[in-house]
Amino acid sequence: MKERLKHLAQRAMRPGLAAIEGRLDSLAKRTASLEADIGARLDGVLGRLDSLAKRTASLEADIGTRLDVIQALVSPPPNPWWDDLKRSAGQTIFQAPAEEDFAACRRIMAAYDRVLEDYGVQREEFFAGSIKDADAAVLHALVRTRRPRLAWQVGTFAGYSALLIASALRDAGDGGILVCCDPEVPHRTYINPVGIAREMAAELRLDAHLRFERGWNALPMGDNFSVRFAGSIPVRGPDALRELGEIDFAFVDGDHSVAGTMCDLMLLQQHLAVGGVIVFHDVKSWPTVAHALHDFLNDIYFYYSGTRQWFAHDVFADGIDGLLAFERLGVVRNPLLRLTVLSDGGVPAAKAELTLPELSFVARVGGDGHVFYFGEVDAGQRLRVELSGFETLDEAVGVSTAGDYVERTVRLRRSA
Ligand SMILES: C[S@@+](CC[C@H](N)C(=O)[O-])C[C@H]1O[C@@H](n2cnc3c(N)ncnc32)[C@H](O)[C@@H]1O
């Protein structure tokens, strides 16, 4: 009975068991296929992780290299010339700025708010190359206390330093004028910055104290961008300065190359009055500017012709970019008399004997008719010229050198 019951029960359960087995089979198949699928996906994920790890490593290396470049750009370049200029500077030209100088800087910078908004440019980016903070205040203090009558600026840009100088000139009340020289090439924002300087001068009613010259001061030597415009814009400095007469102040912030800085300095120093000052910007931040100024002071040619005797120099080192000022102490004199001796028909009286007896000077006239005397000569001093077949000439020199180069021509008359 028991066996029979068991048999009946097995018969009754058989279909159910078969169904369960069938489902187990299909579950096993699905599990196997899921396993294969998950395996494949895991391989894919691992592969992607590998390639992400590789990309991350290469990005890390790239960022590292770029950071090195940025680091090199932001850390100050070596500037041994600045260190030397600082060591040898006197403390005679710059003075600490007062609150009124900082206030003038704030007032003028604030006036640009409207312009920056109109053109949609960021202040920091736009004024990156302009004079800043303590350097700007010291420049203002120097103009405020020196009260120059005729000032010259190299590198106007959007006019910030020019407006500072012009505002100090207006406050001084002496009718001082600043002439700014700039080639007016477009800035990378595609704005002509000097156009903004002009707008601002009118807006701040400083235009009576500010004039603009379009052109290079001396030569465009350093900035690649400027060199591209070199031929299409005139060099204005030499002619404009000759037309203006002596200047008693100059601020230089233009071509920052060694050669360009030297050209600017050599031109400006020729037009600088005794007691006048030339200020250079960026002497701490631009080794090239410092290099040129250092060479001027130490170049053996300038040194022996009296650079340190004719110029005092001072630095302002507390600001971001660093300033250096030269003050002219005296005028370099190069007295030179050129005498031209001619005989009949304007022919050079070669081999005639020329004497300046009061100066104990005797010389033979050269084949070109010239004799040079390197020294001071007064118009009243005697001049004797003798040549066989001609009357001896004996008269006053007729011209005074007074530190400069002068010329005189004399003619011999054939003896009767
Ligand atoms: C650094 S920005 C002057 C910034 C300005 N001083 C200020 O503080 O706002 C330099 C300017 O010098 C001008 N420049 C470059 N080489 C020059 C040269 N040889 N003569 C005159 N200006 C020059 C450029 O056109 C530019 O506007």
The ligand as an ORCA input file, in Angstrom:
! r2SCAN-3c Opt
* xyz 0 1
  C      53.521     99.383    -22.025
  S      52.624    100.347    -23.124
  C      52.655    101.944    -22.361
  C      51.763    102.042    -21.158
  C      51.548    103.437    -20.655
  N      52.793    104.148    -20.391
  C      50.714    103.398    -19.399
  O      51.273    103.446    -18.297
  O      49.502    103.287    -19.516
  C      53.794    100.513    -24.429
  C      53.385    101.463    -25.540
  O      54.583    101.810    -26.223
  C      54.320    101.943    -27.589
  N      55.628    101.805    -28.293
  C      56.319    100.693    -28.598
  N      57.469    101.018    -29.219
  C      57.513    102.370    -29.306
  C      58.439    103.317    -29.863
  N      59.566    102.933    -30.470
  N      58.140    104.621    -29.769
  C      56.998    105.045    -29.163
  N      56.094    104.204    -28.623
  C      56.348    102.886    -28.694
  C      53.293    100.844    -27.882
  O      52.516    101.174    -29.033
  C      52.452    100.863    -26.587
  O      51.322    101.687    -26.720
*
